[in-house]
Amino acid sequence: MELVRFDDLAEGEARGFVVAGLRRKVVVVRKHGHVYGYLDSCPHYAGGTPMAWKTNAYLDDEGGHIACHSHGALFDIETGACVLGPCLGQSLKVVPLTVLGNGSIHADVSAYVEEAA
């Protein structure tokens, strides 16, 4: 499923995208010319909780980490691993992304569709 075009996502930007069949958005972050995808679900709570406090506010103030503004947790952009906060030792759920030759970013959400049912 196409989420966004690579050129429409600025370097250092994170945005959330609604995907049919999922309860949570897919967060896409562009860093150093690469894109990373995760479910918008902090692992601190068993059912997960959305991380942004307002639309597309997924990064900390410095733009160096994905932040859960509900808990103050910080996650490594490249791995999704929690590096600070109540969920140390846990990670965000990775959503595999592919950038096609035409620049469109596609997400493979097949691993998460059953969770939404």
Number of C-alpha atoms within 10 A of each C-alpha: 13 15 18 17 14 19 10 10 16 13 15 16 17 22 21 21 16 13 16 12 14 17 16 20 17 23 24 27 25 19 17 7 10 12 22 19 27 25 24 25 22 27 21 20 11 8 8 14 16 16 24 21 12 8 8 15 18 25 23 16 10 7 14 14 21 27 26 25 18 13 15 13 22 24 25 16 24 15 14 20 18 24 16 15 15 15 20 15 10 15 18 23 18 18 20 15 19 17 16 12 7 8 13 17 20 19 20 15 20 12 10 16 14 10 10 10 8
